[in-house]
Amino acid sequence: MAATAFADPIHDAVEKGNLIGVQTELDKGVDVNAKREDGSTPLHGAAEGGHGEIVELLITAGADLHATTVPMLGGGGWI
């Protein structure tokens, strides 16, 4: 996932592989299942980025294992 200027702190920390940053955001009460416009959650980002420790942290914090992204209209695929 590419970082954007509009990304929220938990997604930014996930993308950077920043375990402490993710924990800090969760400690602040940030929604573990916070979604971006495409429906992706921090768990999607952690899995895509290969950040196993963050995946474990998010699951322990209650991440939705069944969250889906938004299908691309006319794209024949998923985003």
One Martini backbone bead per residue (centre of mass of N, CA, C, O) as a GRO file, in nm:
protein
   79
    1MET     BB    1   0.095   0.036   0.022
    2ALA     BB    2   0.047   0.364  -0.024
    3ALA     BB    3   0.123   0.651   0.098
    4THR     BB    4  -0.067   0.922   0.230
    5ALA     BB    5  -0.172   1.238   0.332
    6PHE     BB    6  -0.468   1.095   0.431
    7ALA     BB    7  -0.369   0.912   0.629
    8ASP     BB    8  -0.383   0.740   0.905
    9PRO     BB    9  -0.194   0.651   1.172
   10ILE     BB   10  -0.237   0.340   1.167
   11HIS     BB   11  -0.170   0.297   0.868
   12ASP     BB   12   0.107   0.423   0.875
   13ALA     BB   13   0.233   0.230   1.083
   14VAL     BB   14   0.188  -0.025   0.923
   15GLU     BB   15   0.347   0.048   0.662
   16LYS     BB   16   0.621   0.086   0.845
   17GLY     BB   17   0.631  -0.139   1.073
   18ASN     BB   18   0.515   0.004   1.350
   19LEU     BB   19   0.446  -0.141   1.635
   20ILE     BB   20   0.440   0.091   1.842
   21GLY     BB   21   0.249   0.274   1.679
   22VAL     BB   22   0.011   0.081   1.680
   23GLN     BB   23  -0.015   0.053   1.986
   24THR     BB   24  -0.062   0.352   2.041
   25GLU     BB   25  -0.327   0.376   1.882
   26LEU     BB   26  -0.481   0.161   2.042
   27ASP     BB   27  -0.445   0.305   2.322
   28LYS     BB   28  -0.624   0.558   2.210
   29GLY     BB   29  -0.881   0.402   2.054
   30VAL     BB   30  -0.844   0.303   1.788
   31ASP     BB   31  -0.977   0.149   1.527
   32VAL     BB   32  -0.888  -0.166   1.418
   33ASN     BB   33  -1.118  -0.130   1.162
   34ALA     BB   34  -1.020   0.090   0.999
   35LYS     BB   35  -1.121   0.250   0.698
   36ARG     BB   36  -1.076   0.298   0.386
   37GLU     BB   37  -1.209   0.370   0.086
   38ASP     BB   38  -1.143   0.055  -0.006
   39GLY     BB   39  -1.176  -0.110   0.288
   40SER     BB   40  -0.917  -0.113   0.421
   41THR     BB   41  -0.723  -0.242   0.677
   42PRO     BB   42  -0.470  -0.287   0.887
   43LEU     BB   43  -0.461  -0.592   0.832
   44HIS     BB   44  -0.417  -0.577   0.533
   45GLY     BB   45  -0.149  -0.415   0.546
   46ALA     BB   46   0.012  -0.616   0.719
   47ALA     BB   47  -0.011  -0.858   0.530
   48GLU     BB   48   0.100  -0.723   0.272
   49GLY     BB   49   0.378  -0.631   0.432
   50GLY     BB   50   0.477  -0.868   0.632
   51HIS     BB   51   0.361  -0.797   0.943
   52GLY     BB   52   0.331  -1.028   1.177
   53GLU     BB   53   0.323  -0.877   1.452
   54ILE     BB   54   0.090  -0.691   1.367
   55VAL     BB   55  -0.114  -0.902   1.306
   56GLU     BB   56  -0.126  -1.018   1.592
   57LEU     BB   57  -0.207  -0.757   1.734
   58LEU     BB   58  -0.473  -0.705   1.577
   59ILE     BB   59  -0.611  -0.969   1.651
   60THR     BB   60  -0.597  -0.930   1.960
   61ALA     BB   61  -0.765  -0.644   1.920
   62GLY     BB   62  -1.010  -0.740   1.701
   63ALA     BB   63  -0.979  -0.804   1.420
   64ASP     BB   64  -1.130  -0.847   1.115
   65LEU     BB   65  -1.112  -1.148   0.929
   66HIS     BB   66  -1.369  -1.057   0.712
   67ALA     BB   67  -1.274  -0.823   0.572
   68THR     BB   68  -1.348  -0.612   0.293
   69THR     BB   69  -1.325  -0.483  -0.008
   70VAL     BB   70  -1.376  -0.288  -0.281
   71PRO     BB   71  -1.502  -0.326  -0.574
   72MET     BB   72  -1.421  -0.288  -0.894
   73LEU     BB   73  -1.554  -0.104  -1.141
   74GLY     BB   74  -1.492  -0.273  -1.438
   75GLY     BB   75  -1.207  -0.428  -1.352
   76GLY     BB   76  -1.226  -0.743  -1.272
   77GLY     BB   77  -1.158  -0.677  -0.964
   78TRP     BB   78  -0.960  -0.600  -0.682
   79ILE     BB   79  -0.854  -0.366  -0.409
   0.00000   0.00000   0.00000
